[in-house]
């Protein structure tokens, strides 16, 4: 303990002497050292439990990958397993495959929750033995690999990517024509697009369609190669998330393993970003890497106000500019990423002095970089600015997870029951406008909190994105990751971590494997089978897996570690 106290004192003093940190920043550095170094690794019993958890999650993803041959989002045409003697049989037993998929999903979610015992800590935030970064990386690789080689699951969006990219390749404007008009109803790519999206233009940014056009040049009408190409692109985005998240976590005093557990090994990431092949992976990866480079430019802690303001050298301006460009590029995949620049700007203004003048100066600097990047992408891709007019394309769907949409539908249904008529559409317009105003107000509050130093820019960004997602007219399961992934690098208390875990578990378990509805009897039979298998599994492994927390008194962790570790 004396050695630990001595090292904390030395690190705090070093922070004050070398980089001019204030007292709060020095405490942050010292506390981070404690969190990283004093939490012990796994003992022999825990290491065995950890390997079993790895095996449970891997088994779950393998089971999901096999079930995807029957209930995955397989293409209507060019299905490589259609008609095969053995593998083709899976598509003829959808109820069994649905049960198999549900069992795999529950196994992965269970493994993830148990893994949290070794990544986050015990009750009340007390640290338990923690796995290393390499152990978590290997676990993530084991869980991801089966889903990478499986057919797409939980969504058909990748087929829309292929069709819209082919429209761009043929020289047409994907922001004006949909797959049915641009490619024709008899085109093999159009036939794989869900009916609701065949006549709608692309809602994605020009950078994504620019990349998609290049993929279309290579793969042509080959759907399997096209899906693989987009999956490789999203795996690149996943790599960016895994690279940036631990670095952002260290800035917030959060253990990198804890951040990666919540933000990268999350079931929603595995199910929807990896298995679902969504371009949100690329958006999040670019945004987080850009945020990391922007914060590297800060001479002092982003939450601190320097007096006098620190001098910015050429290296700092280069890092800031590069990070801002990456964030702007992320918004050219999906627009919501641009909000990250606002929080960088507020942290920058605080560095220059907490006055209105620096706020406008930071807005001008970052605004010019973002505008120049956007103009370059729109002009270089030849796709122009049509994406501005298609941002609301997804609003045609009534999403059960959207708070304003659910409120409007429930209120409209109540009016019908009371004999007042069906005013659902009018009510949806009102509730959605009210929710948009509320989301804007919360985002403004988070910006101000960043400027005043009350919140770290990473945490404030996550909270603002959470409000934007939950109050949006349409909420898809993977949209939740816009908030969960940044918050994973900042949230240390149960008040923030528990809701993120709860959302991830509930949404991950309830979502259907191909984004489509099954018959009620199929869902009931599959759910009953899943519950029965889960109960038997828990009974058989009650002593083999860490279903219960070990007593803190029995854990060989020092009292000082219990206090300071995240």
RAZI-V212382 format. One line per field, one symbol per residue. psi: psi as a letter, one per 40 degrees, with the letter a starting at -180 (. if undefined). A space follows every 50 residues. Layout:
BEGIN
psi->???
END
This chain:
BEGIN
psi->ddddddddddddddddddefiidddddddddddddddehiaiaddddddd ddddddddddddddddddedeigiidifheeheidddeddeegddddddd dddddddddddddddddedcaaieehhahhiiddddddddddddddddei iiieiedddddddddddddeeiheediidddddideiddddehiddedei iheiiddddddddddddddbehdddddddddddddddddddddddddddd defhhdddddddddehdddddddcdefiedddddddddddddddddehdi hdeihhhiiihhadddddddddddddddddeedhdddddddddddddddd dehgidddddddddddddddddddddddddeeeafdddeededeeehhhe ehdddddddddddddddefeihfddddddddddddddddddddddddddd deediiddddddddddddddeidhhideddedddddddedheiddddddd ddddddddddhiefeiiiidddddddddddddddddddddededigdihi hddehghiddddddi.
END
